[in-house]
């Protein structure tokens, strides 16, 4: 399978590194990026082919669009003709698959993905949506590329990508905010900065790892460490009293609404 990247930024780098670890051949990966320093780095680090601008027909099995959403339309306008069987995989946040197809003169083998930043450490998860023009093998190719840096889930309705964005796309920032708050609380209780940071970060990391490996419902995992009359019960009660569930729900609704707004804005004529 031949994979081409338009844009060689951090997410593209993570995906290329992940694919090479999964057994992809460097000779099958190419990157188009205007930055000379970036091209040199990618070629040196991974041994992939790099160029400043795409030339001739882009004859790849999967073309990954990894540029900023604000410039995607302009970038696509400057691309050479795509091979008819090329699957276009976009990781540009907010840009709808139909708009990408329109900007590519009707090329409808398009898969839109919403990855998240933990992909940078191989622990991401991406939501995917495919236009009807993307065949089952093309969908499988897109999935294979993204599985190199984490898990994938498919949605049948593109509007659900806004929900994916609100939960997993924006979700790492919610978790970082919680870590900030937990660290601040530790310092308020008299712990030094180094200890506070270590306790907050490792506790969140360990709890997430336990949730993944155990597989039980989060409510059951919580119950296992919440002894009646104990310290955790008192702490959970305080969180509930201060509306933690409502706050998380409000954050997700606000982020999903903004995702929809950005889709309208970025796709406007």
N, C-alpha and C positions, 0 to 999 in steps of 0.2 A: 504494500500500500504506500503510495506517494502522498506526503503531506506538505502543504505549503502554508507558510504563515505570512500574513500581511500585518506587519508590526512585530517588533522584537522586544517588547517591554518585559516587565517582571512576570506577568502571567504567562506570556509566551515562553519565557525562559523556564518557568516551573513546569509547564507542559512538556517542553522538549526534554528536560532532564528526566521527568517521569517516564516518558516514552522510551528513552534510551535504557533506563533501568528495567523496563518491561520487555526489552528485547528488540525494539525497533532499531533499524540500521540508520546510522547517521547519514549515509548516502541517500536515503529515501526522504530526508527532511530538508526543506529549503526555507529561507527567511528573506523577506523583502523589508528593509528598514532604511530610512534616509540618513540615519546617523552613522557616520564612519566609525566612530569609537565603539558604538553598539555592535556594528557588524563585525568588527575585529574581535570583540570580546566573545560573541557567540560562535564565531568560526574557531577561535582558539580553545574555548571552553568545551565545545561539543563536537567540533569537526563537521558541522553542517554547512551546506552551501548558503552563501549570502549574496545579496545584490542590493543596489540602491533603488532600483525601480524594476518592476516586472516587465519582462520583454516577451514578445511572441505570444503564442497561445498558452494559457495557464493550464497545462495538462497534468493535473494532480487529481488524486482520488478525493482528497479532502482539502479544501481551502479554508483555513482558519482566519477569521477576521478579528484581529487583536489590536485594533486601534481605538483611540478615544471616540466615544459615540458622537461627539460634536463635529468631528471631521470625517465620519464614515462615508457620508454621501459624496463628499468631494473626492475621497480616496477611490471609491468605487467607480466614479465617473472617469477616472484616469487609468483604470485597469484595462489590459488587453482582453480579447475574447476568451471566455471560459470554455473549456471542453464541455460538451453536452452532458456528460455523465459525472461531472464534478459535483460533489456535495459541498455546499457552502455552510460552514459552521461558524456562526457569529457568537462571540463572547462580549460584544459591545453592549453594555448595560442600557436598557430602556428602548433600544431600537427594535421595532417589530419586524417579524419575518416577512410580512407582506410588503413592507416598505423596502426592505433589502431586495426582494425579488423585483419590485418595480424599478429600483435604481439599477438593477442588473438586466434591464430590458426584458423582464419576464422570466428569467432563469428561476425556476420554482423548486429546485432541489435544495431547499434551505432548511437548516436546523438552527434554531435559536437556543442559546444556552445561557443560564445565569449561574456561573461558578461563584465561589467565595474565596476570600483571602487565605484560609487555611490550606488551600491548594498549594500555596508556596512552600509548605512543609509536608506535602503529600497526604494531607488529612482533610481535603476539601469535600464538598458535595455540590453537585450541579443539578439544577432543574432543566429539562430539555423539552422543547416543543418542535414538531416538524410540520412543515407545509405538506399538503397531500402529494405534491410532486416529488418528495423525498421517498425513494424506494426503501424496502425493508433492509437490503444490504447497505444502502447509504446511511440509514439510521444506525445500523450496527457499527459502521465505520466511525461515525461521530461519537457513539458511545464508547468505543474502544479508545479513542483519543483522550476523552475526558476521564475515563477510568484510570488512566495513568497517574492521575493526581488525586484520586479519591473515589467517592461513590457517585452514582447518578440516579435520578428519578425522572420519569417521563410524565408529562401532563397532556391531556387530550385537548384542552382549551387554552389558547394562548393567554387569555385574561388571567389564568392561574399563575402565569409567570410573575405577575405583579405580587401575588401572595408569596411565591418562592423568594422573590427579591426581599420582601418585608421580613421573612423568617430567617432564611439562611444567608441571603446576600448582606442584609444589614445586621443580622443576628450577632456576628462576631463583635461588632461595636457595642451591642447591648451587654455582652459578656465582659468585654473590657471595662465597661462602666461599672459593672458589678464588682470586678476585681479592684478597681479604683476605690469603690466605696468600702469594700471589705478591708483593704489595706489601710484606709483612713481610720476605720473603726479600730483596727488593731493598734494603731499609733495613739488613738485617743485613750485606749486602755493601758498605755504605758510601754508598749513594745517599741524597740528601736526600728528605724526605717528598714534596715536590711532584713530583720526578722519578720517584720510586717509584710514586706513584699514576698518573701519566700513562702510564708504561710498562706497568703491570699492566692498566689499563682498556683502553687502545688495543690492546694485544696480544690480549686476549680478543675485543674487538669486531672487530678486523681478521681474526682467525682464523675467527670465526663467519661474517663476511661472505664470506670466501674459500670456506668450505665451501658456502655457499648458491650463490654465483655459479659456482663451478667444477663442482659437482655430483658430484665423484668420491667414492668411499668414504673415510671418515675415515682408515682404515688406510693408504690410498694417499697421502693428503695428508701424513700423518705421515711416511711413508717418504721422501717427496720432500725433507723438511728434516732427515732423520736420516742424515747422512753416516757411513760406516763409520769408526770410530775417532775421530769428532769429538765436539764438546761436547754436542750434542743427544743422541747415542747414550748418553753417560755419564749425562746427566740423566734420560732415559727409563728407563734401567736402575735408577736409584735410586728412581724412582717405582714401578716394578714390584716392586722388592725390598721396598718399604714397603707394598705391598698396595693400591695405588690402585684397581685394578679391583674387588677384593673390597669395598673400602669403599663405592664407588659402588653396587654391587649390594646391599649391606646397607642402604644408605640408601633405595633404591627399594623394597625389600621391606618395610622398616619403615613407610614412608610409605603404601604400598598397604594394609598391614594396618590402619593407623590410619584410613584412609579408609573401609574396611569397617566398622570399629567405630563411626565417626561416623554412617554410614548407618543402622546398627541403632539407635543412640541417638536420632537426630533423628526417625526414623520410628516410634518406640515410641508406643504408645497412652498 
